[in-house]
């Protein structure tokens, strides 16, 4: 990447480049893929027929960058971004196409194309369940943890740090997106989304400015349940010969689990509460204050 292109990528959106990227962002294992599967099904009017189909329209940021070429990051138009990623995908008539891109990165200097940001949807989840889901993730990737208990303890003591991407820790991630004032962010709580997906996903649709169509909504809801997505994953595994190492990406999706029970040791839940309850409370207080200021 040339110095000129690198500098261009840090500049605000150039005139004529379009409104830019709407990020679908979350700390890992917080429901990002589920949200993107739903949005793809809603936009298309039908659920995915293969596991990675949603990536054609709502790609991870690394795929977007790869398809564009790093030298074009700073000045490529929004239309070109859509064409490069989505190819022949046809948006519903009368809808304004958008560049919707996944990232787990914190918002800051490490986020490529951050100056092209238009808005963001931030999904957050109880970090207790992120620990358990992360252990399953490593098993699925063929890299099972030799000592899951040590992993859980390290996650807790570091305030929720995982060794991938430019994401900060759990608290640093949400702060980076919510404490900036350059663009709007719609916040989605994973636990609330599992309890009432219709309300949660309707809020995302409204934020993105898509028309609200009841029939389209029901198709997307019914086609992106955990059971439906697990079946897609099984079909993908059978088609590719990937056994998944006995684990599934779309695992149980549970909330409020006990670390002591999951890992068979005592004291993890108590230490988690000591470290994370004040941090979770801080996020809740921030969101409540933010809500009051928007009334």
Secondary structure, DSSP 4 states (H G I P E B T S, - for coil): --HHHHHHHTSPPPTTS-S-EEEEEESSSSSHHHHHHHHHHHHHTS--SSTTGGGGTS-BHHHHHHHH-GGGTTT--HHHHHHHHHTT--PPTT----EEEEE-SPSSTTSTTGGGEEEEEEEE--HHHHHHHHHHHHHHTT---S-HHHHHHHHHHTTS--SSSS---HHHHHHHHHS--SSEEEEEEHHHHHH-HHHHHHHHHHHHT----HHHHHHHHHHTSHHHHHHHHHHHHHHHT--GGG--SS-----S--HHHHHT-SSHHHHHHHHHHHHHHHHHHHHHHHHHHH-
